[in-house]
Amino acid sequence: MQITRVILYFLAFYNARSAAPWNAKTNVAVGHAACAILQLADIKLTQGPAPLDDGGALDTLLALNMFLSSNEWKAKFIKEKGEEVAWTDKENTDKAANKHWEESWPLWTKARQNVKQGQPIAQTIDKSLFKGLDDTA
């Protein structure tokens, strides 16, 4: 914030030498502006608010999307014994051709786990109108 003070002093000095002499009204306006700039320069930054909590809505939306996806797509995210397929796992045969998926992969594997039988989101879907839909709809 030191640079702000240097700039402010430079501007005040430059204006004092190049402009006509200031009257009392001019000094008040410049004084208020200079004071405001110095106050901004001295403010200590604090940590911002915590990230927005969606209350699980994104997880539910992704799980619903996964539920309505094709069986072929769902199979990409789960191993034979029900464990999730990590991006780096050998079972992930799509990583070379689809590198842009890496950022979304953890969300998709979580969504796939959420639609497994017995999970709370899966139970919600079972009670909804989506229950009878499958990947041929």
Secondary structure, 3 states (H helix, E strand, C coil): CHHHHHHHHHHHHHHHHHCCCCCHHHHHHHHHHHHHHHHHHHCCCCCCCCCCCCCCHHHHHHHHHHHHCCHHHHHCCECCCCCECCCCCCCCCCCCCCHHHCCCHHHHHHHHHHCCCCCHHHHHHHCCCCCCCCCCC
